[in-house]
Amino acid sequence: MIEYTTTLQAREKEEEQHEPLHAGVTEEIDRPTTESAPRPNYLLPYPPAILDNIKSTNSSQYTWLGNQYVPPEGVPVFTPSQIKAYFQNINVLFIGDSTAMRAWWTVKNIINAEDLDNIAVEDVHINTKNWTDKNGMTCENTGSRSLLQQPLINSLLSCANTKGSTAYSNLDVDNTTSSGQMAKTRGKRKGLIDYMLSVCHHNILWHFDSTNSKNIIEGVKEDYDLVIVGNGIWEYVNSGACRRKSLSGLGYLPLMLDTLRDFSSKDIQIVVRSPGFAQDSWGRSRGNYALMGEFVNYSLQYFHNLTMAQKDNVGGPKPNMTLVDFGSVIYKRSFNKDRIEGDHVAHYGYEARTLFVQQLMHELVKAELEN
């Protein structure tokens, strides 16, 4: 468990009243095993001992040396070539707020780098000069994705493909190809890596609500194998837009997680990322810490409870849902002089995003090993 006591020493006395991160969470956090369809080339070429280390650890156990993350003992750092080998065989949708967009941007730039053995800082560092999407395609051809057929949704989607994959073809990048011709290739291509804007918990809930006639369920089922959900910070930073009447309480998070759990299947894996924290300078960091800490703690306990439910129901259905615990690790690089600063109070620099990429790979490979 990560204790908050060392951080408290550097913060205002009023914040000492708040419980530490992970307070009230079951001491040993187990993660649920998942039930997913096999993926080609999904296991990276590691000896059994390394695979055992991956399987016996999780994304909560990362530590820091300066601004460089340190994996749990015995867990390798996944290389850009290995990350690309994984993603070029699946179709991925990142969905969430601006922090999820930056995670998507970082992943796609890593796997589409010109030299996978020498990725420059500017390729993973976001600023106004390099924000232009150089890797992949825009969503101009409406036949390229099922979600682009839905009014309102098409304006929220950003599209890219993994270079070298079956999705990265002349048919995909040629915007003169008819939508009908493009539609015939859907479901046969792997290597899609897309992002969809969905800022708040209630937005995610709306998109995956089967009773909502404008949901994205069928489009996601047709196009994607993996959905990565990342939001939460804007519940504090812009509470009005997220329909929060109070800056405390879980709000729509429990129902959102239940909805995603029920949507997951052997064909679609859901990854949920626990949120980071806003910069101290934003309003009262006490409230920011309390709310995000509540989200992190609840997410950890939620996935632990899924594990316990599976153990009580051996042979029953397994939700294909995985937690990447970004929040528990990044909180040590979130406040005062220790913060890895980004271009906004809600954002982090590239060192935090490369941490997330490593944690994501860890949990994805672990889920495959446990399947």
N, C-alpha and C positions, 0 to 999 in steps of 0.2 A: 504494500500500500504506500501511496505517496502522501507524506504529511506536509501540511502547509505551514508548520511552525517556523521554519527558517525564513520563509517569505514574509510572515507576519512581522518579524522584527524590523523590517524595513518599511512598514506601512503604518498608517495612522492608527491611533489607539481605538478609534471607533470600529475599525474593521476586526479587531480582536474578538468581537462578540460573535462572529460568524464561525460556523463549524468548519473543520478542515475538509479539503477535497477528499472524497471517499468516506466521509463520516457516515455511519449507518449502512454502508454497503457491506455485503457479505465478505468476510475477510479473504477467503480464497475464491477468486472469480473464475469460474469455469465458463468456457465458451461452448455454445451448442455445436454439435456436429451437423453437417448439412447433407441434403440429398440432392445431388445434381447429376446431370447427364455428363458422361466423359467428354473431355475436350482434347483434341489432337495436340500432342507435344506439350501437354500442360505441366508435366514434371520436369524441372530443370535437372541437368546432369550432375547431381551431387551424390556422394557416397551415402550409404544408409545412416551413418552416424550423424551427418549434417541434417538429413531429412528428419531424423529423430529429434534433433535440437529445435528445428523449426516447429515441429508438431507439439513439442512439450513447452513452448513459450508462446507469448502473444504480444500484441502491439502496445500494451500498457507498460511493458518492461524496458522500454528504451530509456537511455540516460544521455547525459551531455558532457562533452569536453569542449569548453568554449561554446561556439555556435555550431559545432559538429556533433551530430547525433552518434550515439554508440549503441549498436544492436545488443540484444541479450547474448550472453556468453554462448559461443558456438554457432550463432546464426550469421550467415554470410551477408555481406553487402551485395545487393543485386545489381548487376552491371547493366548499362544501357542496352547492350546486345541481348541480354536475357530478358529484360523488360519488353523489348521489341518482339522477341520470339514469342512471348506470352500473348501480347495484345494483337499481333497480326493474325491470330487464329480465332479471335472472338470479336463480337460486335458490342461496343460499350456506349452507354449513355450516362454522362454525368448530369445530374439534375440538382439544382439548388441555387444559392445566392452567389454574390460576387466572389466569395471565397472558394466556392465550388468551381466557378469559372476559371479562377487562377490555378486551381489544381489541375483542371482539364488542360489548360493552356500549357502548363509545365510538362505534363505527361506526354502530350502530343508533340511538343518540341523536342523532348528527349528522344522519343522513338523515331522521329523523323529528322534527326540531326544528320548533317552531311558526313560527319566523322564521329561515329559512336565511341571512339576511343579518345576523343578530344573535344568535349562539348564546352564551349565558352560560357563564361558567366552571363554574357549578354543574351545567350540563347534561353536561359532560364530565369533571368532577371527582368521583371516587367517594368517598363517605363513608357513614356509617351512616344519615344523614338522607335521602339521595336514592337509596339502593340499590334501592328498590321500583321494579319495572318498570312505567313509565307508558306506554311506547310499544309497541304490538303486543298480543299475546295470550299467555296461558299455554298449556300443552299439555294442557288439560283434555279437549278433544275428541279422542279416540283415532283418529278417522278422518282428522284433518287432515294427518298425516305417516305415511309408510310405516314409519319407524323406531319409531313408537309402537305398532306391532303386535307388536314383539318384547319378550318378557319380559326384565326386568332393564335393557334399553336405555332403555325409556320413562322411567325415573326419572332418567336421566342427561341428558335432552334439555330445553333451554329454547327456546321458540318465539317468534318475532316476525315481523312483516311490514312491508314498506316502504309507508308511506302513499302513496296514489295509484296503487299497483300493482294488477295484477289479483288478487294474493293478498290485498290489503287490502279485503275485502268483508264484507257481513253474514254470508255463509255461513261465513267463517272465524272470526269473533268471536262468533257465536251458538252457545253451547255446548249449546243444545237440539236442534240439527240432528243427525240420526242419523249414526253412523259410516259407514253405507253411502252416504248422500248425499254426505258429505264425500269419501269415497274416489273417487267419480265425477269430482270436480274435480281430483284429483291429476294432475300432468303437464300440466295446462292453465293453471296459474297461474304467474306470475313475480312475484318480489319477496319470496320467503321469505328470512329471514335468521335462522338458528338457531345454537345452540351446544350441543355435546355434550362432557361431561366425559370426559377421557381423559388422566390425569396423566403417565404415564411412557412412555418409548419402547416398552417391551414391551406396554403397553396398546394403543397405536396399532397395533402389529404384530398383536396378537390380533384386533382389530376388522376388519382388512383381510386376514387370512389366509384364503385360499380353502379350506384344508383344515379350518378351524374351523367346525363346524356352526352356531355362534352368531355368525358374522361379520355385519357390517352392509353387505356389498357390494351386495346387491340393493336394499335400502332406499335407500342413497345413490344408486344408479343411477336409481331411480325418481323421487327428489325433487330432486336437486341438479345444478347445472352446475359449481359451483366449490366445492372443499374447501380450507379454509385451516387448516394444521396448525401449532400453536404449543405446544411444550413443550421440556423440557431442564433448566430451572433446578432442578426438584425431584429430578433425578437426584443433585444434591449436597445440597440442603436436607433431603431425606428419602430418603436412599440406601437405607434398609431397605425402604421401600414400593416402591421402584423396582428391587428385586432386585439391587442392586449389591453385589458382594463387595469392591469396592475403589473409592476415590474418584479413580481414574485409569483411563484406557482408554475406548474408544468404546462398549463394551457393545453394546446392541441397535441403536444408531443406524444403522450401515451396512445391516443387514438391513431396518430400518424404511424407509429411503430406497429401497432396491431394491424393496420390496413396493409402496410408493406409486407408484414409477415404472411398475411393471408394471400397476398398477390404472388409471393415467391412460389417457385415450382422447381421441378427437376430441370426444367429448361431455362429458367431465368433466376439468376442469383442476385440478391440484393445486398449491397454493402452500405452500411450506415456509418458515417464519420461523426464522432463526437466533436462539439464545437470548440473553437479557441475563445480568446477573451479580447475585448476592446482595450485600446491603449488607456493608460491611467488618466490622461488628459481629457478623456471624453466624459463629461458630466461627473458623476460620483462613481469612482471605480468600485466602491464598496457594493453598490447595487449590481454593477456589471459582473463582479466576481460571484456574488451570491446567486444570481440567476443562471449564469453559465455553469457554475459549479453544481447547481441543482440538476441541470440538463445532463452533465457528465455522469454524476452519481446515479441518476435514474437510468441512463443508458446501460451503465455497467451492471446494475442490478437486474435490469430487464433481460439482458442476454444471459446472465447467470440463471435467472428463473426459467428461461427457455431450456437451458441445459438440464436443470432439475426435472422439468416436466418430461423431457425425453427419457431420462433415467427411470421415471415412474411409469412410462408408457413404452417399454421396449417393443420394437417392432412396429410402432405406430408411425404416422407420417412425420417427417422432419422438415421444418421450415428451412428453406435454402437462403438463409440470411446471416450476415457476418458483421461484426463490429470492428471498425478501425478506431482505436482509442487515441485519437489525435489530441483531444483536450487534456487528458491526464499528463501527457508528456510535454506539450507545448506551454502549459501554464508556468513552468519554470523559466521560460523565455518570453514572458508576456508582460512583465511589469517593470516600471522604472528603468534603470540603466541596463537591465538584463534583457529587455525586449528586443526581439528581432523585428525591426521596424519595416513596415511596408509603405505603400503609397496612400494609405487611409487608416484611420484609427481602428477599423475592423480588419485590416489586412496585415499580413506578415511578409517578410522578405523571403528570398528564394531558399535560404537554408531551412526554413520551416516547411516550405512546400516539398523540398527533396526528402525531408523526414517523412512527410505523408506518403510520398511515392514508395519509399522503402517499407513503411508500415503496411501499405496496401498490398504490396507484393508478398510480404510475410503472411498476411492473413489469407490471401488468395491461394497461395501454395499450400498453406496449412489446411485450408478447407478441402482442397483436392486430396491431400494425404489422408484426411479423416473420412473421406467419402467411401 
